[in-house]
Amino acid sequence: MNKKYLLLGLLLIGCKSKQDPKPDPGPDPGSNAASQIIGFSFNETSGQNTTESKTKSNFIIAGPTDSAERIAGLEGNALRVNGYYGWASGNAAISYPTKNIAVSGWIAPAVFPVQRKNQDPITEHTVAAVFSNMNTSNSAGVSFGINQHGRVIAQFKIGNDVRQIISDEEVKLREWSFIVVNIDAEKGAAKLFLNGVEIESSSFAAGALAWDKNATIFVGKESKVKTLAGFDTNALTGAVDLVSVWDKMLTADEIQTNYQKQKITIPDLRIPNERFADDNNKPKYHLMPSAGWTNESHGMIYLDGKYHIFSQRNINGPYLEHINWGHYVSNDLVNWEELKQALWPQPGFDEVGIWSGHAVVSGGKPYLFYTGVDKSKAGIGLATAVSPYIDWTKNASAIITSAPAGVSHADFRDPFVFKENGSWYMMIGTGLRSGTSRGGLFLYKALNEDFQQWTYQGTMLEGNPASDGTGDFWEMPVYYNFGSKSILLINKLPNANALYWTGNFNNGKFVTDNGTPERLDVINQLLSPTIQQDKDGNLTAIGIIPDGVTSDKHKEQGWANIFSLPRVWTLANNKIYQKPHPNLTALRKGSQKFSNVNFSAGVSNVLNNAKGTQYEIEATINPGDATKVGFILNKGVANGEETIIYYDYTTQNFVVNRSNSSKLTGVPLGNLATSYTMPKQDMKWRIFVDASVIEVFIDDQLAFATRVFPSKGSDGIELYAQGGTATAKDLTIYNIEGSGTVSTQKPAKQKEADLQVFPNPSDSGFNFQFNTLAQGTVVYAAVVDISGTIVRKIAAMVDPENNSIQWDGYYDNGLKASRGVYLIKGIINNEIFQTKVIVK
């Protein structure tokens, strides 16, 4: 039964409506009833326009041609807003009331809006508005929606004074919420409502509502202009529906009527395939988010038969700000599902961003360690979850509140937790500033098994940039004990590079074998790997491979950065050897095989017009008397595009020649080369190409990656040799078909409308009757209050004759339920249901 209750956290279901929705969302007409003066229903099926229903005014949906998106809403369609485009704006000839007013709307955020870390004061809220018509010069008008922490917020002007009311409650992510503000200017009062329940009230000096009748109306964005790196930052990411402005305040009954009459379904906020259908540079079989920004991967764990990995994530757009923790799961490290974000900024020490960290499993329980950032400093936070590990609970306060006192340093971030000699340790990246500026790692030791208390142990390792080239700041550290030897990896700044030492952890210090670290990749592109033993004991690493494109290009793409394929690490000769994870062979489909192919300069098409955009090459090549040997990829016959990857036996360099890799603007074209001595003998190549990413593995030891952005149609594959003739002794090109990452943020299977609730409302309990039962089964249900807390659990057998369960109106703790709206969520016959009840 407990496992069934754990599933209740995943329930995203519709409820049975007691009456059919009306075309007009207003209450029943009456002499004192509020009248709708502005209304939006977004029921157009396509196009960049929407019509305001009362004035028939045309509103423009912001974004490129044909970029507007709609999803199934409460009544017909809803408008999908995508963070930096997709809102509606326009003007309507309206005479706004000055005594009192109400604004209402349905909102389904995929994420909460951006508060810019360096530009927005902490007291200035970002409003992802369902309705905003403020004059940005004098603040006349109303702005109403949710803020950067998901709190319901309204801003308005009474006389000469700007007023604000904000709730303590956070609306639910990826669910529909009905929000209302009542503003009584005459009496100096305002109230906020969430899903039919009053959640906040405020009083102020009475006066008259101030309006600018010519101000532009925005739906899905506040009126203010806020941008970062060319992106608008103050719009909703999610969906909005049934937005109304009323000529007077709504009564409690009117609010309940508007809420109760809707049959609430789960908004489908998955990124539609059509959005990127024409993007030939978006990888398909690599792990990456569906859209928006990602960077550092971290916290890979294996738990209950699944791999979990987390990443830095801005769902609002492909730019670095307002970071959440993305969350992905996999059965095989190859095919991934993108889940709801695990962590996001909330008021307190992490109110600006949830930065990088780590995850461990102890006693069968997962723990997330993250860098929480406010406007002044960083602290280390902790979060935990229970199966199925979708919803995570954060500590209310930081477990490490700041960097150690008295140590001059720059920044403090990216905890990595490891167990050594029976004790848990945490290392945190920093830049030390006493004397020579250098990178370093602060070390802490856990005082208890629940990771709540830590004691500072000093620095685990410090750099010496003049001799070791490790820069003046270290981030994203990684430690692993192979047995006889351990590794310590850091990502150094400036000029980011993943570097590692071998050595041993001894008395709180890492003692290196050599003063100068090794490069993780032969050619530097992959950064911040996260590691975890797979189910077979292979130490597996996945890192970030940045795009390297301009901000304008990211805006055009709608996505930013990807993760590497899983790599297996072993330690030999005091070096990390890297090779593709064996599970990757499952991606192989059709193939072309070649053997004993001689090739040299001026000889083309030895691979019989081979081409592709998603494939793997496996080859053994003898260089013969050639001086340069490798491959030409992404070859475009018409436009001259090509990327050449080769080894130069004369200069002893691996080279990536990107100078002619693309005719597009804003993409990387610089050549890359790194010295590495290789014997002139057979070389084993494995190359993975996935649109704009290329990963190369040499002799099951060396690895490097690069990003290139060819034009559509540049997909030819050739062998490359200069200075003589080389031989491909065997070469296979495998077509790859893999989903890479799919989103499971989709509507769950919902119980059909065969559930009756009576009496409702009630002050003495409720009956829930299930019709159309074919046989006996168990019902598991939970009563959830307006804050999202489960207050009562119910389990009972039902069958065709005894087809009802009851809630007596009491909490599990024996207290009688308070007045208000409650959700009943449950499971029956492997279907999920949800309905609303009102306790009088």
Secondary structure as GFF3:
##gff-version 3
##sequence-region A 1 840
A	DSSP	alpha_helix	2	6	.	.	.	ID=ss1
A	DSSP	three_ten_helix	7	10	.	.	.	ID=ss2
A	DSSP	beta_strand	36	40	.	.	.	ID=ss3
A	DSSP	beta_strand	49	51	.	.	.	ID=ss4
A	DSSP	beta_strand	58	61	.	.	.	ID=ss5
A	DSSP	beta_strand	69	72	.	.	.	ID=ss6
A	DSSP	beta_strand	77	82	.	.	.	ID=ss7
A	DSSP	beta_strand	88	90	.	.	.	ID=ss8
A	DSSP	beta_strand	100	111	.	.	.	ID=ss9
A	DSSP	beta_strand	128	132	.	.	.	ID=ss10
A	DSSP	beta_strand	142	146	.	.	.	ID=ss11
A	DSSP	beta_strand	151	158	.	.	.	ID=ss12
A	DSSP	beta_strand	161	170	.	.	.	ID=ss13
A	DSSP	beta_strand	177	184	.	.	.	ID=ss14
A	DSSP	beta_strand	189	194	.	.	.	ID=ss15
A	DSSP	beta_strand	197	203	.	.	.	ID=ss16
A	DSSP	beta_strand	217	219	.	.	.	ID=ss17
A	DSSP	beta_strand	227	228	.	.	.	ID=ss18
A	DSSP	beta_strand	231	232	.	.	.	ID=ss19
A	DSSP	beta_strand	237	246	.	.	.	ID=ss20
A	DSSP	alpha_helix	252	260	.	.	.	ID=ss21
A	DSSP	three_ten_helix	273	276	.	.	.	ID=ss22
A	DSSP	beta_strand	292	303	.	.	.	ID=ss23
A	DSSP	beta_strand	306	314	.	.	.	ID=ss24
A	DSSP	beta_strand	324	330	.	.	.	ID=ss25
A	DSSP	beta_strand	336	343	.	.	.	ID=ss26
A	DSSP	beta_strand	353	362	.	.	.	ID=ss27
A	DSSP	beta_strand	365	373	.	.	.	ID=ss28
A	DSSP	beta_strand	378	384	.	.	.	ID=ss29
A	DSSP	beta_strand	393	394	.	.	.	ID=ss30
A	DSSP	beta_strand	409	420	.	.	.	ID=ss31
A	DSSP	beta_strand	423	432	.	.	.	ID=ss32
A	DSSP	beta_strand	438	446	.	.	.	ID=ss33
A	DSSP	beta_strand	454	462	.	.	.	ID=ss34
A	DSSP	alpha_helix	465	468	.	.	.	ID=ss35
A	DSSP	beta_strand	473	481	.	.	.	ID=ss36
A	DSSP	beta_strand	486	493	.	.	.	ID=ss37
A	DSSP	beta_strand	497	506	.	.	.	ID=ss38
A	DSSP	beta_strand	509	512	.	.	.	ID=ss39
A	DSSP	beta_strand	518	519	.	.	.	ID=ss40
A	DSSP	beta_strand	527	533	.	.	.	ID=ss41
A	DSSP	beta_strand	539	545	.	.	.	ID=ss42
A	DSSP	alpha_helix	551	557	.	.	.	ID=ss43
A	DSSP	beta_strand	559	560	.	.	.	ID=ss44
A	DSSP	beta_strand	562	563	.	.	.	ID=ss45
A	DSSP	beta_strand	567	572	.	.	.	ID=ss46
A	DSSP	beta_strand	575	580	.	.	.	ID=ss47
A	DSSP	three_ten_helix	582	587	.	.	.	ID=ss48
A	DSSP	beta_strand	588	600	.	.	.	ID=ss49
A	DSSP	beta_strand	614	622	.	.	.	ID=ss50
A	DSSP	beta_strand	628	635	.	.	.	ID=ss51
A	DSSP	beta_strand	643	648	.	.	.	ID=ss52
A	DSSP	beta_strand	653	657	.	.	.	ID=ss53
A	DSSP	beta_strand	672	675	.	.	.	ID=ss54
A	DSSP	beta_strand	683	690	.	.	.	ID=ss55
A	DSSP	beta_strand	693	698	.	.	.	ID=ss56
A	DSSP	beta_strand	702	707	.	.	.	ID=ss57
A	DSSP	beta_strand	716	722	.	.	.	ID=ss58
A	DSSP	beta_strand	725	736	.	.	.	ID=ss59
A	DSSP	beta_strand	741	743	.	.	.	ID=ss60
A	DSSP	beta_strand	755	758	.	.	.	ID=ss61
A	DSSP	beta_strand	766	770	.	.	.	ID=ss62
A	DSSP	beta_strand	777	784	.	.	.	ID=ss63
A	DSSP	beta_strand	790	798	.	.	.	ID=ss64
A	DSSP	beta_strand	804	807	.	.	.	ID=ss65
A	DSSP	beta_strand	820	828	.	.	.	ID=ss66
A	DSSP	beta_strand	831	839	.	.	.	ID=ss67
###
